[in-house]
């Protein structure tokens, strides 16, 4: 079963939001009522606000065996129209009184909540559970069909890596329309029989209070940890709260080395990272007993990870290659896109488009996206991530992103996009800083100054918006 603990821990708190708590008994009753109300639907949209209603709606749909299409409430009109037309949901699950945009308002609305009936039989593990739409950086967003099998096996593999049990309460403030917040941050604790504590919005003081008040694990993205590091350095109460955590997990993008060091210095904690994609869920994860800044760990149990060159041949340890993955964590395909699905695979290996290096013990270090973060300059293959980390070690640099752009002599030249403090170091100063820390061929040839880097909802820098 995908959620085997739903009826086994009636008095344990399952969901905790600012609006109140639901025990497992409450959640089970609401899931049964929701499942009864949507029985027979082909698929349903969920208006994924950061509320208990979203969690109840998703759990109820999973109990009914109806695939869920989580909708970002901030999605623009054109993108939302595409998602609704592509997924063709029969109805929308949304709270009463919430105004929906026209693309969803025309659908029948169901409010998730208690009702009569019993939990339907467990669906086929190969059936779709959630359809998450990609960001659409290379065209219209694609619907990723995630089967129940992938979610169940991947969450169990993470439980092994992180010693994750029913005793844990996971606190976070992640959006509930992506894999990170919904699958890991909600279904993960519920599969274990633990508690989801959602803060509604990220606030370091509220997070520290939660960790002092019973939460044991934090999930977050680098932007959150950057803010958390700053508050830990200036507010002893925040630092004490974070120091109580059993585990701090960062994902969705690489956590800069400087923020790893700041959090450890302020709290004694070591943040662990993991690596995944919508199509694969989590591929690699640092084990809780072996924190290693800069690494996303080895492959999780049951998942195979390899690094290959442009021809598909495996590369040696230490060399840069594209990550390919296979295992029970893989998606079923892109909804209505058989051609795109076929193009995403090399035989039975999923081609991630991410580049990395691997250490002899299997630990993987992500360098970024092949299309935007692998720079070929002067005959060298250079990962943007290590240059970004080097730039962030300069005391006057607050944010940094690195891209490549065409160069008649070098093939590509390295371009640094930086946000600085009141003091703005010169281009030459930053170029020399990187050359000293790394090597001369990795120094930026151009530095461009910005007030802020463009980011998406999860804090990832959207490099395609640069330039």
N, C-alpha and C positions, 0 to 999 in steps of 0.2 A: 504493500500500500504506500501511496505517496505521503499521506499524513497519518501514520499508524497510531499516533498518540492522542488523536482528537477526542476519543471517548474514554481514554484511560486515566486522565489526570483531572477529574472534574473541578477540584478546588484550587488548582494552581492557576495563577494569573497567566493568561495567554498573551493578551494585548494590553499595553499601557500607553495611553495618549493623554494629552492635557485635558481632554474632555471626560476622561474616566478610564475604568478598567473593564475588561471582559475576562472571565475565567474560561477554562476549557469547556466547562458545561455551557456557559453562555455562547461561546463560539460554535460549539457543536449544534446547539439549537438554532442559531442564526444560519449556519451552513445548511442545515436540513431545510429550513424554511425557504432559503434562497434557491437551493437546488430544486425544490418542488415548483417554485414559481417560474423557473426558466427551463424546466424539463422539455426536451424535444427541440430546443434551439440548436441551430447549426454552429453558431459561434456568437459571442456577446462582447460588446465593448464595455469597458469599465472606465468611468471618468475618475482618473487616478489622482485624486487629491491626497495630501498627507494626513489621512484620517483613518479612524477605525473602520469606517464604512467601506473604504477601498479594500482593506484586508478581509473583511467579512465577505464582500462581493467576490473576491478572487477565490477564497476558500470554498464558498458555496458553489461557484462554477466548477471548480475542480472536483468537488463531491458529485456534481451532476454529470461529470465527464464532458462538459461543454468548453471548448477552447476559449480562452480569454484574450482579448485585444486591449491591453492597457493604453489609455490615451493621456498624453501629457496635456494638462489644462492650458498650457501656454502655446500649444501648437498653432501655427498660423493658418489662416483660412485655406490657402491653396494646398498646403501639406495635409491638413486634416481632411479635406475633400478627397484627396488621393487615397489616404489610409482607409477611409470609410468605403469608398468605391471599390478598392482592391480587396478588402477583407469581408465586405458585405455582412456586417453583423445583423442578426435578427432583432436585437433590442439593445438597450443601453442600461447599465446599472449605475445609478447616480442617486445621491441623496435628494430627498424631497425639498423643493424650494430652490435648488441650485439651478441657475440659468445656464442652459446649454447652448452652444453655437448652432446655427441652422443645420449644419451637416449631421448633427446628432439629435437635435430637437425633433426632427421628423420621425425618429424611431420610437417605438413603444418604450416607456421607462419602467424599470422595476427598482424598487428600493430594497436593498438587502436587509434581511432581518428574520426574526423567528417565525415559524409557521409549522403546520402539521406535516406528517409523513415521516418516512425513515430514510436513512442514508442509502442511496442507491448502491448497487454492487460496484466494486472497483473496476474501472475501465481497463482496456488493453494498455499495457505499459508502452506500446509503440504509438499510441494515439497522441495527438497534439494536446498539450496542456496550456501553453501560453504562446501567443504570436506577438513577438516584440519587433517593432519596426526600427530598422537601422537609421543612421543619421542622414543618409542620402547625400554623402559628399561626392559621389560619382554618378548622380542621377536621382530619380525619385526614390524615396525610401522603400526598402524591400522588407516584406514580412518574413521574419525568421520563425519557422515552425519548430518549437522546442517540445520534444516528447516527454511524457512522464518518466520514462526510463532514464533520460539524460539528467533530469532534475534530481531524481532519487539517488542515482549512483554518484553523481557529482557531490551532492551534499554529504553523502556518507564518506566519500574520500576526504573532504575537507574536515569532517569530524575527526578522522584519524590524524590528519596533519596537525590540527589545532587542539587536540584533546577536548573536543567540544561535546558537552553532555547536557542532560536535562537540568543540571544544576546551574547552567549559565543563563544569564540575562543579557541579551545583546542590546546595546543602546546605540542609536544612530539618528540622523536627520536627513537621510538620503531620499531622493525622489522615488516614488512607488510605481514608476512606469518603465524602469530599466531593470536589467538583470541584477545589478548590484543591490539596489534597495529592495526590490520585490522578491527575487528568488533567494538571494543570500540573506538579506536582512529581515525577511518575513517568513518565507517558507522554510528557511534554514533552522531558525529557532523552533518553529512549530513542529518540524519533523523530529527534532530531538526531544520535544516535550518541555522545552524551556520557555522563556518569556521574551517577547518583543517589546522594547521600550522605545517608542518613537517620540522625538522631541518636538516635532512639527517644523521647526527651523533650527539651523545650527547656531548654538550659542555656547562658547567655552565655559561660562559659569554654570549654565544648566547641565552641560555634560559632566563637569566635575562633580556637581551635586548628585547626579545620577550614579556616578561611579562610587561616590561616598555612601550612597543610599541603597546599595544592593546590586547595581549593574556590575557585570564582571568583564564584558567584552565590548570594545568599541569598533564599529566599522566606519570608515571615512574615506574621503578623497584627499589628494595632496593639498588642495586649497584650504580644507578644514584643518589639516595638521599644521600648515603654515601659520594660520591664525591661532591655533592652539599653542604652538611653540611660543609665539609672542606673548600670549597671556600667561603662560606658565612662568615666563621670565620676569613678569612684572607683578603677578598676583599669587602670593603664596598659597591661598586657598585653592586656586585652580591647580597649581602644581601638586598639592597634597592629594586632591581628588584623582588626578590622572595617575599618580603614583600607586593608587590602590587597585588599578585595573589588573586583571589576570592576563589580558591580551589586548593589544592595539593592532588593528589590521588596516592597512592602506591599500587602495586599489583604484582601478579605472585609469590611472596614469602613473608614471614613475614618481616616487617621492624623492626630491632632491637630497643629496648627501648632507647639505648644510642643515636641513630641517631634521633629518635623522639625528644629527649631532646635538642640535639645540634641545630637542625633546629629551634625549638621554641625559644631557647635562643638567636640565632643570628638574627631572623627575626620577631618573634612574631607569626609566623604561626603554625598551628597544622595540621599535615598531617593526612588524613583519609585513611583507608584501606578498601579493599573489598576482598571477597573470591569467587573464581570460578574455573572451570575446562573446558577443551575443550568440554567435553560431556554435560556440564550443563550450560555453560556460567556463569553468576554471580548469586551466591546463597545468599550471604549476603553482606551488605554494611553499613558502618558507614554513618549516616545522616550528611549532611553538618553542621547542627546546633548543633550536639552533638559529637564533636571529642573525642575519647577515645583511647589513645595509648594502643596497645596490643590487642585490640579487632578488629574483622572484622565486627562488628555490628550484628544486627538481620537479619532475612531473608528479602529479598526484597519483594515487593508486588507481590502476586500471587504464591510465591514459599513456599513450606513446607520443613522444615528442622527438622530432629530428630537425636538424638544420641542413639546408641544401643550398647549392649554388644555383645560378640562373638556368643551368641545364637539368637540374633536379638531382645532381649527384651529392651525396653527403659530404660535408666539410669537416675538417679536423677540429678537435677541441682548440678553442682560442681564436678560430677564424670566424669571420662574419658570414652568416647564412640566413636564409629565410626560414622561419619556423613553419613546419608542417605537423599536423596533429591527426591522430586517429584513436578511436576508442568509443566507449558507450556514452560519452559526453556529447557526441556530435548531434547537430540538429537534423531534422528530416529533409530540409530543403527550404527554398524560398517560395512563399505562396505565389502561385500563378506564374512562376519564373523558372521553368525547367532548364532553359538555356543558361541562365545565371547560375543555377545550381550545378550544372555540369561543369561550367567554367571554374567553379570554386574548388574543384578537386583535381588531384593528380593521382590517378588510380583510386585507391580508397583513402588517400591522405588529403585532409583539408588544408588548403593553402591560405595561411593567415594574412600574408602581406606584411607581417612584422619581421624585422631583422634583429638578430641577437648574436651573442657568443655564448659558448658553453664551457664550463670548467670541467676538468677531468672527473670530478665527483658528481657531475650531472646538474649542478646549479646553473641556471640560465640568467643572463644579464641582457635585458631588453635595450636595444639601441633606438628603436622607434619604428615608424612605418617605412616600408621600402620606397613608397612613392614620395614621401616628404622628408624622411629622416635619415636616409642613406645617401650621403653626398660623395660623389666620385670626383676628386680634385687632384690634379697633378699625378694621376696614376694610383692614388690611394683610395681605399674605401673607408669612409669616415662616418661614424655614428654621431648624429646631432646631439644625442643625450649627454655624452661625456663632456662636450663643449658647453652645453647649458649648465651642467653641474659646476664646471670650472668657473664660468662667469658668475654664478651665484655665490661663489666663495669670495668675490670681491666685496668689500664692506659697503660700497655705495650702490650695488646692484640689488634691486628688490625682486624683479622678475626678468626672465630671459627665455628667448626662443631662438633656435638656430635653423636656418633653411639654406638651400643651395640655389643659385641662379646661374644661368649660362655664362660661360667665360671663354673667349676665343683661345686663350692660352692654356688655362687649367682644365677646361671641360666644364667644370662648375666651380664657382667661388663660394666661400663660406660667408654667409650674411648673418650677423647677430642683431636681433631685435631686443632692446633692453628697456626696462623701466628702472629709473634710478631714484635715489633720495634727493635731498636738497643739493648735494654736491654731485655734479655730473662729470664723471671721468671722461677724458678724451678718447677718441677712437684708438689712438696709438697706445694709450695706457691699457685699455681693455685687450687689445690685440697682444701686447707684450705679456699681460697677465696670463692669458691662455697659453701662449707659447712657453712660458716658464713652467706652468703646471703640467702641460701635456707634451707637445712637441711643436716645432715651428710650422709644419705643414697643416696643423690643426687650428692655427690662429685665424680669427675672422679677418677677411679682407675688407669688409664693409660693416659698419655699425650704424644702426638706425634707432633713434630714440622715440619712445612712445609714452603716452600717459598711462596706458593699461594694455595688456595683451587680450586679444579676443578669445573668449572662452565659451564653452557650451554649459548646459545645466549641471554637468558633473565636474566642472572645473577643468576639463581638458582644453588645452590651447588649440584653437581651430586655425591651423597653419595655412590652410587654403585662403583664409581671409587676409593674410599678410602678403604684401607685394602690390 
